[in-house]
Amino acid sequence: MDAISSARFEGRTAVVTGAGSGIGAAIASRLLAEGARVEAVDVAEIAAEAFGDGGERARIHRADVSDEDDVGRVSGSILASGPPDAVFNVAGIGSTMSVVDTPLELWEHVFAVNVRGTFLVCKHLLPAMIERGGGSIVNMASIAGVVGLRNRAAYCASKGAVIALTRAMAVDHVADGVRVNCVAPGTVDSPWVRRLVEGAGESIAELEARQPMGRLGTPEEIAGASLYLASDEAAFATGSVLTLDGGLTAA
């Protein structure tokens, strides 16, 4: 991390959902390294020592982002200390089925976490950001929301909805000083992806072989792109979809 960018978030507050592992944990850790105070939200318990150095600036919340009561409770706790400067909506789940094979309950659960969760967090935190005069929101989409992937019907549809929601929010709130962008990762080597792949009877080696770069992305690479979009360096970006997929959608 160079000297120019190492303190981009000094004195700022950021909310990160899905902060317990993978991309969310990498974003939270990078924010702390760059001087931010982090409100870390996850449906599972997050260990107090999860973020290492700088972790004393992290406040941990347990909440299900698909549950409005949970989101309202956590938002109230966060806003008691003031509005956040940045919000990273990372919490999400996947599926490995076609439309024909997807049970209705699974379809609704994927949308509840990926789409409703993003909506609810924004709905509860945006008013305070607007009143304060602005801020930045970064939503976690996927290349699955841009191109079709086999046996990922609910996941593709939900991430397409996240992209559309991002663009709608960007237009609605540009005059309020709130920038809204999203990151669309390709396949990232994270615990969540490994569980999903194993459940589908696939292998990491097979996924790597499909990538033009011959490897998967890392949570830290996605974190770097996410922080860029939330930083002042991306002041002219809103409604953008930043793709990081190792060339997969270009091939």
C-alpha positions in Angstrom: 0.0 0.0 0.0 1.6 3.3 -1.0 1.9 6.4 1.1 -0.6 8.3 -1.0 -3.4 5.9 -0.5 -2.7 4.5 3.0 -4.8 7.1 4.8 -7.7 7.7 2.4 -10.2 6.8 5.1 -8.6 8.4 8.1 -11.2 9.6 10.5 -14.1 8.2 8.4 -16.7 5.7 9.3 -17.7 2.7 7.1 -20.3 0.1 7.4 -19.5 -3.4 5.9 -22.1 -6.1 5.8 -20.9 -9.7 5.3 -17.8 -8.7 7.2 -17.2 -12.0 8.9 -15.3 -13.7 6.0 -14.1 -13.5 2.4 -14.6 -10.2 0.6 -16.4 -8.5 3.4 -13.6 -9.3 5.9 -11.0 -8.2 3.4 -12.8 -4.9 2.9 -13.1 -4.3 6.6 -9.4 -5.1 7.2 -8.3 -2.8 4.4 -10.5 0.0 5.7 -9.0 -0.3 9.2 -5.5 -0.3 7.7 -6.4 3.0 5.9 -7.6 4.6 9.1 -11.3 4.1 9.1 -13.6 3.2 11.9 -15.6 0.2 10.8 -19.1 -1.0 11.7 -18.8 -4.7 10.9 -22.1 -6.6 10.3 -22.6 -10.3 9.7 -25.2 -12.9 10.3 -22.6 -15.0 12.2 -20.5 -14.1 15.1 -17.3 -12.2 14.3 -14.4 -12.9 16.6 -13.1 -9.7 18.3 -9.6 -10.4 17.0 -10.8 -11.0 13.4 -9.3 -7.8 12.0 -5.9 -7.8 13.7 -4.1 -4.5 14.0 -6.5 -1.7 14.0 -9.4 -3.9 15.2 -10.0 -1.7 18.2 -11.7 0.7 15.7 -14.1 -2.0 14.6 -17.5 -2.4 16.2 -19.1 -5.7 15.6 -22.8 -6.3 15.0 -24.7 -9.5 14.5 -27.7 -9.2 12.1 -29.5 -10.8 9.2 -29.7 -8.1 6.5 -32.8 -9.7 5.0 -34.7 -9.0 8.3 -35.9 -5.4 8.6 -36.1 -5.5 12.3 -32.5 -6.6 12.5 -31.4 -4.0 10.0 -33.3 -1.3 11.9 -31.8 -2.3 15.2 -28.2 -2.3 13.9 -28.7 0.9 11.9 -30.0 2.6 15.0 -26.9 1.6 16.9 -24.6 2.7 14.1 -26.4 6.1 13.6 -26.2 6.9 17.3 -22.5 7.7 16.6 -23.3 9.6 13.4 -23.9 8.8 9.7 -21.4 6.6 7.9 -19.2 8.1 5.2 -19.3 4.8 3.3 -21.5 1.7 3.1 -20.3 -1.6 1.6 -23.1 -4.1 1.0 -21.3 -7.3 0.7 -23.6 -9.9 2.5 -24.8 -12.4 0.0 -25.5 -16.0 -0.7 -25.5 -18.2 -3.9 -27.2 -21.1 -5.5 -26.1 -23.8 -7.9 -29.3 -24.8 -9.7 -31.2 -24.1 -12.9 -34.7 -22.5 -12.8 -36.3 -26.0 -13.2 -34.4 -27.4 -10.2 -34.6 -24.3 -7.9 -37.2 -24.6 -5.0 -39.2 -21.5 -4.5 -37.9 -21.2 -1.0 -34.3 -21.1 -2.2 -35.2 -18.5 -4.9 -36.8 -16.3 -2.3 -34.0 -16.7 0.2 -31.3 -15.7 -2.4 -33.3 -12.6 -3.3 -34.0 -11.9 0.3 -30.3 -11.7 1.2 -28.8 -10.4 -2.0 -31.4 -7.9 -3.1 -33.7 -7.1 -0.1 -30.7 -7.0 2.2 -29.0 -4.4 0.0 -32.2 -2.4 -0.2 -32.9 -2.5 3.5 -29.4 -1.4 4.6 -29.5 1.5 2.1 -33.1 2.4 3.1 -32.1 2.7 6.8 -28.7 4.4 6.4 -29.3 6.7 3.4 -31.4 9.3 5.0 -28.7 10.2 7.6 -26.1 10.3 4.8 -28.3 12.6 2.8 -28.9 14.9 5.8 -25.2 15.0 6.5 -24.5 16.0 2.9 -23.3 12.9 1.1 -21.3 9.7 1.1 -20.6 6.6 -0.9 -22.3 3.3 -1.3 -20.6 0.3 -2.9 -22.8 -2.7 -3.6 -21.4 -6.2 -4.3 -22.7 -7.5 -7.6 -21.1 -10.2 -9.8 -20.4 -11.0 -13.4 -23.3 -13.4 -12.8 -25.5 -10.2 -13.1 -23.9 -9.3 -16.4 -23.7 -12.7 -18.2 -25.5 -16.0 -17.8 -23.8 -18.7 -15.9 -24.9 -22.3 -16.0 -26.9 -23.6 -13.0 -26.8 -20.2 -11.2 -30.3 -19.0 -12.1 -31.4 -17.4 -8.8 -27.9 -16.0 -8.2 -27.6 -14.5 -11.7 -31.1 -12.9 -11.4 -30.4 -11.5 -7.9 -27.1 -10.0 -8.9 -28.6 -8.5 -12.0 -31.2 -6.9 -9.7 -28.3 -5.5 -7.5 -26.8 -3.8 -10.6 -30.2 -2.3 -11.6 -30.8 -1.1 -8.0 -27.3 0.5 -7.9 -28.0 2.4 -11.1 -31.4 3.5 -9.9 -30.0 4.7 -6.6 -27.2 6.5 -8.3 -29.7 8.6 -10.4 -32.0 9.2 -7.4 -29.3 10.5 -5.1 -26.6 12.1 -7.2 -28.0 15.5 -6.3 -27.9 14.5 -2.6 -24.1 14.0 -2.8 -24.4 10.3 -2.5 -22.4 8.2 -5.0 -23.6 4.6 -5.6 -21.5 2.1 -7.5 -21.0 -1.6 -7.6 -18.2 -4.1 -8.1 -18.8 -7.2 -10.3 -16.2 -9.8 -9.3 -15.6 -13.0 -11.3 -14.9 -16.1 -9.3 -13.0 -15.3 -6.1 -11.2 -17.9 -4.0 -13.0 -17.5 -0.7 -14.5 -19.9 1.9 -18.0 -19.2 0.5 -17.1 -20.0 -3.1 -15.3 -23.2 -2.0 -18.4 -24.3 -0.1 -20.6 -23.5 -3.1 -18.3 -25.3 -5.6 -18.1 -28.4 -3.5 -21.9 -28.5 -3.1 -22.3 -28.4 -6.8 -19.8 -31.2 -7.4 -17.3 -28.9 -9.1 -13.6 -28.2 -8.2 -11.5 -25.1 -7.8 -9.1 -26.5 -10.4 -11.9 -26.6 -13.0 -12.9 -23.0 -12.2 -9.2 -21.9 -12.6 -9.0 -23.6 -15.9 -11.8 -21.5 -17.3 -10.1 -18.2 -16.4 -8.1 -16.4 -19.0 -5.6 -15.5 -16.2 -5.5 -19.2 -15.1 -6.4 -18.3 -11.5 -9.2 -17.1 -9.3 -9.4 -13.6 -7.8 -8.6 -12.9 -4.2 -10.7 -11.1 -1.6 -8.0 -8.6 -1.2 -8.1 -7.7 -4.9 -11.9 -7.1 -4.7 -11.4 -5.1 -1.5 -8.9 -2.8 -3.3 -11.4 -2.1 -6.1 -14.2 -1.5 -3.6 -12.3 1.0 -1.6 -11.3 2.9 -4.7 -15.0 3.3 -5.6 -15.7 4.6 -2.1 -12.8 7.0 -2.0 -12.4 10.5 -3.2 -10.3 9.2 -6.0 -13.5 8.0 -7.6 -15.4 11.3 -7.1 -16.7 11.3 -10.7 -18.0 7.7 -10.5 -21.6 7.0 -9.8 -23.9 4.3 -11.3 -20.7 2.4 -12.4 -20.2 -1.3 -12.5 -16.5 -2.2 -12.0 -15.7 -5.6 -13.4 -12.9 -7.7 -11.9 -12.9 -11.1 -13.5 -9.5 -11.9 -14.8 -10.7 -11.4 -18.4 -13.5 -13.9 -18.2 -16.2 -11.7 -19.7 -13.8 -10.4 -22.4 -12.9 -13.8 -23.7 
